[in-house]
Amino acid sequence: MFLSEQDIEPIARRLLARSRADACEIAIRGGEEQNLRFAHGGATTNRSLADISLRVSSHVGRRVGSVEIASLDEGAALAALERSERIARALPPDQDYVAPLGPQNYEDSRRYGEATGTLGMEALAARAGEAIAQGMAAGVDTFGCAASGRRFLAMVNSAGLFAYDRRAEVEISVTARNRADSWSGWAGENAFDADLLNAGAVARRACEKAAHDETPRDLEPGRYTVIFEPDATAELARWLLRALDARATDEGRNFFSGKRGGEPLFDAKLTLSSDPADPLAPDSSIGFEGVAQRARPWIDSGVVASFYRDRAYARKTGAEAVAHPRGFHLRGGETPIEDMIRTTKRGLLVTRLWYANMLDPRSLLLTGLTRDGNFVIENGKVVAPARNMRFNASLAEVFARIEALGPSRRAWSAFKDAGAAAAPAMLVEGFPFASRSAGI
Amino acid sequence: MGERKQPEIAPGAFALDRAGLFDLADIAIDAARRAGADYVDIRLGETRREFLRAREDRLEDVGESADAGFGLRVLRDGCWGFYGASTFSRAAILTGVETALANARAVKPIQPREIILETLPGVEARWETPFGIDPFEVSVADKADFLLSVNAAARDAGVDYCLSTFLAAREERLFASANGARIAQTRTRVEPRFTITAVDKASGRFATRDSLAPARGAGWDYAAGCGLVEEARRGAEEARRKLRAKPVSAGVRDVVIAPSNLFLTIHETVGHATELDRSLGWEANFAGTTFVKPAMLGGLRFGSELMTIQADRAQEGGLATIGYDDDGAPASSANFAIIEKGVFENFQMALGQAHLIGLPRSNGCAYADSPRAFPIQRMPNISLAPNPERCSLDDLISGVDDGLYIIGAGSWSIDQQRDNFQFGGQLFFEIKNGALGEMVQGAAYQGRTLDFWRGLDGLGDASTNELHGVFTCGKAEPMQLAPVSHGAPVARFRGVRILDTNAAA
């Protein structure tokens, strides 16, 4: 169920008026979306969805109880309100209690378009059909998912906060596999504006990567010059951003603990930021707990510029509450990926990463694998598919060894995920691969 | 319609208006059939959750949620159409019928091969997770006290940080199909957890220790009685020992793996590898495929003779224990060997898959993580059978000259075809000359699935068996999160590559 600001206001006001707590917060979320999946060039599952949720948080004597229901029905909402008060009263008082957030000035985040938000299943089937046709033309098998929809979030409280944010999105991702099932390629794109998404072009990229009949080369594990395509760069950046946790840093529990402010920790080419007005990857204007998101550098020319912290920890430490961004932008450079390839004597081109997981937050040691489009570069040319490999790499080292960055573009983040990302292709020296994988 | 006798469920365990929801189901099925659906099924219900998080001596977050709705699935002209909504009303149901049928028409141009379904039995049944104390009936104050006492135990044992959580979930589901199935089920599960962090301010090092107590299909009595407070005390001491422990020496070694770690290895290397939808390529775009192919049924030597991996939906406490799956297939069909004495024998299947490999019907492995979600193939409980002969942990350790004993699940990662894996752990002890030695830290084991399982050469008996599990195994697009348990005895594997994560970068 998709609701406007005007729909929300009377519902929230009515409910707040019925609260008997010291303070009350209401969050309403919902949306309409559809997706369809295909495999071997034919449809598998699909779904249209209309959902709604209402969360009521009651503050009673420095205690907070929350209840969430999947309905805006007045009787159910009042019962949730009453129950949240009852939960709050049963809890011990909280020494770090924070009162509800007051009014905020939110910037405009341009992530909504009616036409994109109301695309129907036929439109998705047409886009999937374009992808399947590309696969047939290229002689490869296609697998993928197309999705679209629109969602909103509203936060209203008794301290005067009124927040409303909405977004509409469309996406397609395609995995192509050659007919011998011995090689694969992937490409995916999502956009806030359906006019910017060319499903055929996305599929063509996946199919070109997959259309290799030669046996993939088995490389020796070890250090390689690696060119990460933007989707892979964004995945690495997402892990770095997650590590910028003020509390863990203060408590001695991560890479940044004990490091001096202003000290360059990464290559000077690394600038990571978030901004609700970012043209490629606009962040949500409403952060976690309702805190307004502003344009913010996280890492500025290799130097850490911001950490995120929740309101309770901010209050405790006398610092500013900073929400973890939902969208981010790793600033690009000026080296086209073709030039990176041309100047690489021996290296690897990596399309996509898979199943990354933090092994050691102290050294930012990340493990994971390459997937769906790993290629050997020799003497300035992409010469052959290379079998996938596992890496165990410190992000601190990776982002200290940036040799070149391409222009940034919108990078993949699935519809339901944390938000938009923009990143460039990135050339890194001495990236460590630990072992081989037979997984194609 | 409306006069059908409804299955009875004890009051309290199913809070929704069953008769009203079955009436809505009848409306949906009748309307969809009249409009030309060849098959139709519907899931209606609610998932109730309660969540508490305590950090040190502070309760950070307390809340409960009820996520309700229905999901209507139609097959028309060989195409699926699906609609899900969070509203229970006749109008929403009729919108659902219309939209699901329209979706089936919309995908027809990209449906070169018709979807073919087997007919599952149209049973009327009810089922509910047996539990002692209903977690939703225990006061939130008691649960808060419980978590704060876990954190206090860790603090008193000398560590600075302890984050503990308690999660309870209850799924109430009605399933009805055009085959005449009318099934009402309630499953209840709980997950008590902690993460302890010990920091050595002088050296700047820190060590964490996650709880080993498993999530279970059970009530509050299990959570309160699983020894979490005592484990926090012990865990704090172990975290402090980890701070001082020497790094593991890297190399190819023999390992003895405790059930608290091995369950996740079973999940990743066997559970996911033997899902038929992955083998058919249906998950190729995200969750991945598998190195296991239909032609390997009955022929692939997956592991040593000691390896028998059994699926079930009947184990007490199992997170995937239930009476019927989300296609309406009975739990009894999910009682099968995946690996029998080292040989791959069965895939896990959901509705509409079996005929693709020449089998008559699903083996009961469907799950939808919300009443609004499309049911897909998900794991039942999947367990490594213990050794029928007597064999203890000491027996296994005594057969190792130079190796490692691994306890608890740590960081994990595996490729999308389930071949190359790397798993960490919580606690590592050297094994020297057949005896347990000192604690080491920073280990992970890396391997290839078949090599690893073929290296299984020692298996504990039932006295070493433990049932562990995960609440949130991810699969599909959009991602669905499934709960599943894995039982395992302690086991020994030869020639496993050990990494030192202190030096791996």
Interface residues (C-beta under 8 A of the other chain):
Chain A: M1 Q34 N35 L36 R37 F38 A39 H40 G41 G42 A43 T44 T45 N46 R47 S48 L49 A50 D51 I52 S53 R55 S57 V64 G65 S66 V67 E68 I69 A70 S71 R83 S84 I87 A90 L91 P92 D94 Q95 D96 G120 M121 E122 L124 A125 A128 G129 I132 D141 F143 G144 C145 A147 S173 V174 T175 R177 S184 W186 E251 G252 R253 S257 G258 A312 W354 Y355 A356 N357 M358 L359 D360 R362 S363 L365 T367 G368 L369 R371 N388 R390 N392 A393 S394 E397 A414 F415 K416 P432 A434 S435 R436 S437 A438 G439 I440
Chain B: E46 D57 R58 L59 E60 D61 V62 G63 E64 S65 A66 D67 A68 G69 G71 C79 W80 G81 F82 Y83 G84 A85 S86 T87 A92 T99 A100 A102 N103 A106 V107 P109 I110 Q111 P112 R113 S139 V140 A141 A144 L148 D160 Y161 T197 V199 K201 G204 R205 F206 L280 G281 W282 A284 N285 F286 G288 F291 R372 A373 F374 I376 S411 W412 S413 I414 D415 Q416 Q417 R418 D419 N420 Q422 G424 G442 A444 Q446 R448 A476 E477 P478 M479 R497 L499 T501 N502 A504 A505
